[in-house]
Amino acid sequence: MIQKGTLILVFILAGSNLISAQDTLYVNPKSNLIDGSFIQPYTNKWQVSVVDENGNKSTVRIWTDYAQILEIESEDYLHRVQDLYSPNMELQETWINVVVKENLLPRRFASQ
């Protein structure tokens, strides 16, 4: 799964000398360092649970996360939606992002 590999990479980089709280890397948004071309559509769902001292497990949150590629006026965009639910699946919060897939710059669309 891409997500597990990404998470592991974050922990590896965070634990190495490659990333330091004192170091700041400024990157021009048009830089070749930023490239979202590898991102493919995905759907994820996971839950956060706690286990009490008696070994009883209970769910405290459920997350869903999906991304799709949209083509608008011949340009590819990554549309990502993340939802946070209560244990009984009541929607609590939603985050929606649309970015240019090539350089991951945010994009806003106004209604006409």
C-alpha positions, 0 to 999 in steps of 0.5 A, spaced: 500 500 500 502 506 498 500 509 504 504 505 509 510 506 505 509 513 505 508 513 513 514 509 513 518 514 509 516 520 513 518 516 520 525 514 517 526 521 514 523 524 521 528 520 525 534 521 520 539 527 520 535 529 513 530 533 516 531 538 522 527 543 526 532 548 525 533 547 517 528 550 512 528 548 505 524 554 501 522 551 494 519 555 488 512 552 487 514 551 479 521 547 482 522 540 479 522 538 486 515 538 487 511 533 482 504 530 483 504 526 477 505 519 481 499 520 485 493 515 483 486 515 485 485 511 492 480 510 497 482 509 504 478 508 511 481 506 518 478 507 525 482 509 531 480 505 537 482 504 544 483 498 549 481 499 556 485 495 562 480 489 561 482 488 554 475 491 551 476 495 545 472 501 543 472 505 536 473 513 538 473 515 531 473 513 523 476 516 518 475 516 510 480 519 505 479 518 497 482 522 492 481 522 484 484 525 478 479 531 475 481 534 468 478 541 467 480 545 461 485 540 459 489 540 466 489 535 471 487 536 478 488 532 484 481 532 488 482 529 495 476 529 500 477 527 508 472 525 512 472 524 520 466 520 523 464 519 530 464 511 532 456 511 530 458 514 523 455 521 524 459 525 520 463 530 524 468 534 519 470 534 512 476 537 509 476 538 501 482 540 497 483 541 490 491 542 487 494 542 480 497 535 480 503 537 476 506 542 482 501 540 487 499 548 488 492 549 491 486 551 486 480 555 488 474 555 483 469 560 483 462 559 481 459 563 475 
